[in-house]
Amino acid sequence: MLMHKPPFVFDADWKWLVHFWSSEKARGQLREDGIQPNRIEMFKLTITCKNRTPIDELSHEIMAKFDELLVAHMQSHTKESSTSTPSTVVLSTPLLVNDIYTQVMGPERHGRVHGLGFGPTPKSFFRATSRRETNATLASKLKDTQAKLMHFKQRHQEHEKKYAKEIQQQQEQMELMQQYMQQMQQMM
């Protein structure tokens, strides 16, 4: 990595940057639990002071909207008490995080993703190139799920027929046993 120094960066600065980028602190700014923060958490980290207060009123309003939507999601999808705070909400999917982020921050600008700098594009971040591709993927998954459902329905019907035959045989055996017992009682 030291060999790929841009010409406009001094040698000493480049060595320091490479050392910093390879440190744990710079590699993803991990949370206490070792997981990389999501977009909402990263936004909150970047617009708060060291004492965790927002840097301005707009930032405070945005954080309040995030918290409101996170609590609403938690209450609608879990059986937890309403006293839980947004910091205890476990976001199950990146799609949910992105949905909440977009509701608060608005739609993405063409070719950029909010909160991630100039690097990632929507295509690379969301991994869907178009609605057509997304629809094709969903259609394929739907077709697979329908095929599995049909397979399970057929197996269920086969099992029902099998068990119906077994029940019929057991009932016939019970009738024979009852007849046999009646004959035995009459002989006594």
C-alpha positions as CSV (number, residue, x, y, z in Angstrom):
1,M,0.0,0.0,0.0
2,L,2.9,2.3,0.6
3,M,3.9,1.9,-3.0
4,H,0.6,3.4,-4.3
5,K,1.2,6.9,-2.9
6,P,-0.5,9.6,-4.9
7,P,2.0,12.2,-6.2
8,F,0.3,15.1,-4.4
9,V,0.8,13.5,-0.9
10,F,4.0,13.8,1.1
11,D,5.9,10.6,2.0
12,A,5.6,11.2,5.8
13,D,1.8,11.9,5.5
14,W,1.3,8.8,3.3
15,K,3.1,6.6,5.8
16,W,0.9,8.0,8.7
17,L,-2.3,7.5,6.6
18,V,-1.4,3.9,5.7
19,H,-0.6,3.1,9.3
20,F,-3.9,4.8,10.4
21,W,-6.0,3.0,7.8
22,S,-4.6,-0.4,8.8
23,S,-5.4,0.3,12.5
24,E,-8.5,-1.1,14.3
25,K,-9.8,2.4,14.9
26,A,-10.0,3.2,11.2
27,R,-11.2,-0.2,10.0
28,G,-15.0,0.4,10.1
29,Q,-15.3,2.3,13.4
30,L,-16.8,-0.8,15.0
31,R,-19.4,-0.6,17.8
32,E,-18.7,-2.0,21.2
33,D,-20.2,-5.4,20.1
34,G,-17.7,-5.6,17.1
35,I,-20.3,-4.9,14.4
36,Q,-19.9,-2.1,11.9
37,P,-22.5,0.7,12.4
38,N,-25.4,1.1,10.0
39,R,-26.3,4.3,8.2
40,I,-28.4,5.7,11.0
41,E,-25.8,5.0,13.6
42,M,-23.1,6.4,11.4
43,F,-25.2,9.6,10.9
44,K,-25.7,9.9,14.7
45,L,-21.9,9.4,15.3
46,T,-21.0,12.1,12.8
47,I,-23.5,14.8,13.9
48,T,-23.0,14.6,17.7
49,C,-20.5,16.1,20.1
50,K,-18.4,14.0,22.4
51,N,-21.1,14.3,25.1
52,R,-23.5,12.7,22.5
53,T,-25.6,15.9,22.1
54,P,-26.5,17.0,18.5
55,I,-24.4,19.7,17.0
56,D,-27.4,21.8,16.0
57,E,-31.2,22.0,16.1
58,L,-31.6,20.4,12.7
59,S,-29.5,17.5,13.7
60,H,-31.5,17.1,16.8
61,E,-34.8,17.0,14.8
62,I,-33.4,14.4,12.4
63,M,-32.2,12.2,15.3
64,A,-35.7,12.5,16.9
65,K,-37.3,11.4,13.6
66,F,-35.0,8.4,13.4
67,D,-35.8,7.5,17.0
68,E,-39.5,7.9,16.4
69,L,-39.5,5.6,13.4
70,L,-37.3,3.1,15.1
71,V,-39.6,2.9,18.2
72,A,-42.7,2.7,15.9
73,H,-41.1,-0.2,14.0
74,M,-40.1,-1.9,17.3
75,Q,-43.6,-1.6,18.7
76,S,-45.3,-2.8,15.6
77,H,-43.1,-5.8,15.0
78,T,-42.3,-7.0,18.6
79,K,-44.0,-7.8,21.8
80,E,-41.6,-5.7,23.8
81,S,-42.8,-3.0,26.2
82,S,-43.2,0.5,24.9
83,T,-40.5,1.7,27.4
84,S,-37.7,0.4,25.2
85,T,-35.4,3.1,23.8
86,P,-34.3,3.3,20.1
87,S,-30.8,2.3,21.2
88,T,-32.1,-1.1,22.2
89,V,-33.8,-1.7,18.9
90,V,-32.2,-4.4,16.9
91,L,-32.6,-3.7,13.2
92,S,-33.1,-7.0,11.5
93,T,-32.2,-6.1,8.0
94,P,-30.2,-3.4,6.1
95,L,-33.3,-2.9,4.0
96,L,-35.2,-1.7,7.1
97,V,-32.3,0.7,8.0
98,N,-32.2,2.0,4.5
99,D,-36.0,2.5,4.4
100,I,-36.1,4.4,7.7
101,Y,-33.1,6.5,6.6
102,T,-34.8,7.4,3.3
103,Q,-38.0,8.3,5.0
104,V,-36.2,10.8,7.2
105,M,-33.5,12.1,4.8
106,G,-35.4,11.9,1.6
107,P,-34.7,10.0,-1.6
108,E,-31.1,9.5,-2.8
109,R,-29.6,11.9,-5.2
110,H,-28.9,10.4,-8.6
111,G,-25.6,8.5,-8.4
112,R,-25.0,9.0,-4.6
113,V,-26.0,7.4,-1.3
114,H,-26.7,9.6,1.7
115,G,-24.1,9.4,4.5
116,L,-21.5,7.3,2.7
117,G,-19.4,10.0,1.0
118,F,-18.5,10.0,-2.7
119,G,-17.4,6.3,-2.9
120,P,-20.5,4.1,-3.0
121,T,-23.2,4.5,-5.6
122,P,-26.7,3.2,-5.3
123,K,-25.9,0.4,-7.7
124,S,-22.9,-0.8,-5.6
125,F,-24.5,-0.2,-2.2
126,F,-28.0,-1.6,-2.8
127,R,-26.9,-4.3,-5.2
128,A,-29.8,-3.8,-7.6
129,T,-29.2,-2.2,-11.0
130,S,-32.8,-1.6,-11.9
131,R,-36.3,-2.2,-11.0
132,R,-36.4,-4.7,-13.9
133,E,-33.6,-6.7,-12.2
134,T,-35.3,-6.5,-8.8
135,N,-38.6,-7.6,-10.3
136,A,-36.9,-10.4,-12.2
137,T,-35.3,-11.6,-8.9
138,L,-38.6,-11.4,-7.0
139,A,-40.4,-13.2,-9.8
140,S,-37.8,-16.0,-9.8
141,K,-38.1,-16.3,-6.0
142,L,-41.9,-16.3,-6.3
143,K,-41.8,-19.1,-8.9
144,D,-39.5,-21.2,-6.7
145,T,-41.7,-20.6,-3.6
146,Q,-44.8,-21.6,-5.6
147,A,-43.1,-24.8,-6.8
148,K,-42.1,-25.7,-3.3
149,L,-45.6,-25.0,-2.1
150,M,-47.1,-27.3,-4.8
151,H,-44.6,-30.0,-3.8
152,F,-45.5,-29.8,-0.1
153,K,-49.2,-29.8,-1.0
154,Q,-48.8,-33.0,-3.0
155,R,-46.8,-34.6,-0.2
156,H,-49.5,-33.5,2.3
157,Q,-52.2,-35.1,0.1
158,E,-50.2,-38.3,-0.2
159,H,-49.8,-38.5,3.5
160,E,-53.5,-37.8,4.1
161,K,-54.4,-40.7,1.7
162,K,-51.9,-43.0,3.4
163,Y,-53.2,-42.2,6.9
164,A,-56.8,-42.5,5.7
165,K,-56.1,-46.0,4.5
166,E,-54.3,-46.9,7.8
167,I,-57.3,-45.6,9.8
168,Q,-59.7,-47.6,7.7
169,Q,-57.6,-50.7,8.2
170,Q,-57.5,-50.1,12.0
171,Q,-61.2,-49.6,12.1
172,E,-61.8,-52.8,10.2
173,Q,-59.5,-54.7,12.6
174,M,-61.4,-53.2,15.6
175,E,-64.7,-54.4,14.2
176,L,-63.3,-57.9,13.7
177,M,-61.9,-57.9,17.2
178,Q,-65.3,-56.8,18.6
179,Q,-67.1,-59.5,16.6
180,Y,-64.5,-62.0,17.9
181,M,-65.0,-60.9,21.5
182,Q,-68.9,-61.1,21.1
183,Q,-68.5,-64.7,19.8
184,M,-66.2,-65.5,22.7
185,Q,-68.8,-64.1,25.2
186,Q,-71.6,-66.1,23.7
187,M,-69.6,-69.3,24.0
188,M,-69.2,-68.7,27.7
